[in-house]
């Protein structure tokens, strides 16, 4: 099963509900194109809901980092929501957990957008 993503907008934030696998090749490419597409439309506040991601490999993790960097470089914010234990553990192992702004409550996550770090 490949990755599926559905988009919805909450206030100015694009929530991307993702399911399936983020792996080398298809899932990664999809994620990259999704992020590019949103940035192209001027949507710079992205919340990736990973609750239904069944599998992610190191390329998938790399793609998350890349998406985060791309959005940040354009003055936007990319945050993660509802990590599965597997994704959480992978981020811990790779020391990337602290790179991301990770949430487990969508409403709270939405409320953190637009606030500069340390503001």
Secondary structure, DSSP 8 states (H G I E B T S, - for coil): ---EEEEEEETTEEEEEEEEEE-TTHHHHHHHHHHHHHHHTT--EEEEEEEEEEEE-HHHHHHHHHHHHHHHHTT-EEEEES--HHHHHHHHHTT-TTTSEEES-HHHHHHTTT--TT-
